[in-house]
Amino acid sequence: MCYFLTLGVPAKSADIMTSAAPRGFAIGLVQNRSVLAQLPPEFRTYLLTSGMCSCALYRRRSKRTEDPSEFLRRKYRKKGWSDSRIERAVEQASKAKARNESPFVGLRADVATIVAEIAHQTGRVAVIVHFYNGDTEDEMLTLSTARSFAAFELLTSSFPFDEDELIWVTGSTARGSSLR
């Protein structure tokens, strides 16, 4: 179905979450029991979306180690294509990819800024990305071991992480400076 980005914050920070989504984004309360069971009891969870899901906000690390051009060449050779036709197709695919793909892995830069600002205001925020096959309220998730990062680390790296991994982002900023 789709990726959804879940943010968990202390319940006392609910008012921060209602105003945390800039234009083009939406934040809505979600009460998935399997996610809530893996967070501190005083936490509430929210989905950060753009459009109807979070697919454009997160990009997973590629698990393919092979060069995409070689993959296409092998695929088209199996179909019996000529070498010149294969090279034209590979060139077109490379140009299309360069036009359509922004170079990020993990959270998109503007999303990382939103998460860092929430962490700065709330002290810490749980970040979870899951590819849902069913209802966001009912699907069962088992999260991998938690890792923790300071907000400034989130903003200064490509921040790759895997689906179903619990990430804690703390409100710490470089040398105590504000994010704005």
C-alpha positions as semicolon CSV with decimal commas, in nm:
position;residue;x (nm);y (nm);z (nm)
1;M;0,000;0,000;0,000
2;C;0,203;0,300;0,128
3;Y;0,471;0,427;0,360
4;F;0,356;0,617;0,667
5;L;0,581;0,820;0,895
6;T;0,482;0,793;1,261
7;L;0,603;1,049;1,514
8;G;0,568;0,979;1,885
9;V;0,578;1,258;2,144
10;P;0,477;1,299;2,508
11;A;0,099;1,348;2,539
12;K;0,156;1,687;2,703
13;S;0,299;1,805;2,366
14;A;-0,023;1,750;2,170
15;D;-0,067;2,124;2,114
16;I;0,279;2,140;1,950
17;M;0,179;1,864;1,708
18;T;-0,136;2,042;1,593
19;S;0,071;2,332;1,460
20;A;0,386;2,145;1,353
21;A;0,280;2,072;0,995
22;P;0,366;2,348;0,748
23;R;0,172;2,399;0,427
24;G;0,169;2,084;0,215
25;F;0,185;1,849;0,514
26;A;-0,070;1,706;0,755
27;I;-0,032;1,563;1,103
28;G;-0,303;1,341;1,244
29;L;-0,338;1,137;1,560
30;V;-0,305;0,760;1,514
31;Q;-0,351;0,503;1,788
32;N;-0,190;0,187;1,659
33;R;-0,171;-0,035;1,967
34;S;0,136;-0,228;1,855
35;V;0,335;0,095;1,807
36;L;0,210;0,251;2,131
37;A;0,305;-0,065;2,322
38;Q;0,669;-0,014;2,216
39;L;0,685;0,349;2,333
40;P;0,671;0,501;2,682
41;P;0,314;0,495;2,819
42;E;0,281;0,876;2,822
43;F;0,348;0,899;2,447
44;R;0,098;0,966;2,169
45;T;0,159;0,896;1,802
46;Y;0,087;1,101;1,492
47;L;0,118;1,038;1,119
48;L;0,306;1,299;0,917
49;T;0,182;1,288;0,560
50;S;0,197;1,480;0,235
51;G;-0,095;1,394;0,015
52;M;-0,255;1,078;0,144
53;C;0,062;0,903;0,268
54;S;0,431;0,949;0,346
55;C;0,575;0,782;0,034
56;A;0,735;1,107;-0,088
57;L;0,881;1,186;0,257
58;Y;1,098;0,878;0,305
59;R;1,326;0,681;0,076
60;R;1,472;0,351;0,187
61;R;1,829;0,248;0,126
62;S;1,869;0,051;-0,192
63;K;1,937;-0,313;-0,121
64;R;2,048;-0,371;-0,479
65;T;2,426;-0,374;-0,501
66;E;2,429;-0,418;-0,876
67;D;2,462;-0,122;-1,114
68;P;2,108;-0,040;-1,240
69;S;2,238;-0,005;-1,596
70;E;2,380;-0,359;-1,589
71;F;2,053;-0,489;-1,447
72;L;1,863;-0,333;-1,742
73;R;2,115;-0,461;-1,998
74;R;2,078;-0,817;-1,868
75;K;1,698;-0,786;-1,858
76;Y;1,677;-0,662;-2,218
77;R;1,927;-0,920;-2,347
78;K;1,699;-1,193;-2,210
79;K;1,417;-1,037;-2,415
80;G;1,633;-1,065;-2,727
81;W;1,686;-0,693;-2,786
82;S;1,973;-0,573;-3,005
83;D;2,275;-0,404;-2,842
84;S;2,188;-0,064;-2,993
85;R;1,828;-0,085;-2,873
86;I;1,948;-0,186;-2,524
87;E;2,190;0,109;-2,506
88;R;1,916;0,354;-2,610
89;A;1,683;0,215;-2,342
90;V;1,955;0,230;-2,074
91;E;2,039;0,589;-2,170
92;Q;1,672;0,691;-2,159
93;A;1,627;0,523;-1,819
94;S;1,934;0,702;-1,681
95;K;1,811;1,042;-1,803
96;A;1,462;0,983;-1,662
97;K;1,605;0,880;-1,327
98;A;1,827;1,190;-1,311
99;R;1,528;1,417;-1,386
100;N;1,287;1,254;-1,141
101;E;1,498;1,151;-0,847
102;S;1,613;1,384;-0,574
103;P;1,923;1,256;-0,395
104;F;1,804;1,164;-0,047
105;V;1,792;0,850;0,162
106;G;1,590;0,832;0,480
107;L;1,390;1,146;0,551
108;R;1,359;1,420;0,292
109;A;1,546;1,736;0,408
110;D;1,233;1,943;0,479
111;V;1,084;1,651;0,675
112;A;1,405;1,621;0,879
113;T;1,369;1,991;0,964
114;I;1,009;1,937;1,081
115;V;1,113;1,641;1,297
116;A;1,410;1,831;1,441
117;E;1,188;2,127;1,530
118;I;0,937;1,897;1,702
119;A;1,224;1,734;1,895
120;H;1,354;2,076;1,993
121;Q;1,011;2,175;2,128
122;T;0,920;1,845;2,296
123;G;1,260;1,721;2,414
124;R;1,247;1,404;2,205
125;V;1,045;1,243;1,932
126;A;1,014;0,881;1,821
127;V;1,039;0,834;1,444
128;I;0,905;0,520;1,277
129;V;0,853;0,445;0,909
130;H;0,647;0,144;0,808
131;F;0,511;0,022;0,476
132;Y;0,151;-0,051;0,563
133;N;-0,040;-0,325;0,387
134;G;-0,356;-0,256;0,582
135;D;-0,514;-0,007;0,819
136;T;-0,271;0,227;0,999
137;E;-0,466;0,181;1,322
138;D;-0,471;-0,201;1,320
139;E;-0,156;-0,333;1,149
140;M;0,086;-0,511;1,382
141;L;0,445;-0,381;1,386
142;T;0,753;-0,513;1,557
143;L;1,016;-0,242;1,578
144;S;1,388;-0,312;1,574
145;T;1,621;-0,189;1,846
146;A;1,609;0,183;1,911
147;R;1,884;0,423;1,807
148;S;1,912;0,781;1,927
149;F;2,029;1,095;1,745
150;A;2,047;1,461;1,834
151;A;1,839;1,698;1,620
152;F;2,151;1,857;1,471
153;E;2,273;1,514;1,354
154;L;1,941;1,463;1,180
155;L;1,991;1,791;0,994
156;T;2,356;1,737;0,899
157;S;2,344;1,386;0,756
158;S;2,139;1,195;0,504
159;F;2,008;1,004;0,807
160;P;1,952;0,663;0,649
161;F;1,749;0,424;0,856
162;D;1,539;0,120;0,789
163;E;1,168;0,060;0,794
164;D;1,033;-0,061;1,128
165;E;1,332;0,082;1,314
166;L;1,263;0,295;1,622
167;I;1,462;0,618;1,600
168;W;1,473;0,866;1,889
169;V;1,557;1,224;1,796
170;T;1,645;1,443;2,091
171;G;1,608;1,818;2,102
172;S;1,983;1,870;2,131
173;T;2,126;2,116;1,884
174;A;2,486;2,197;1,801
175;R;2,633;2,404;2,082
176;G;2,286;2,463;2,224
177;S;2,175;2,682;1,932
178;S;1,816;2,707;1,815
179;L;1,701;2,534;1,496
180;R;1,552;2,856;1,360
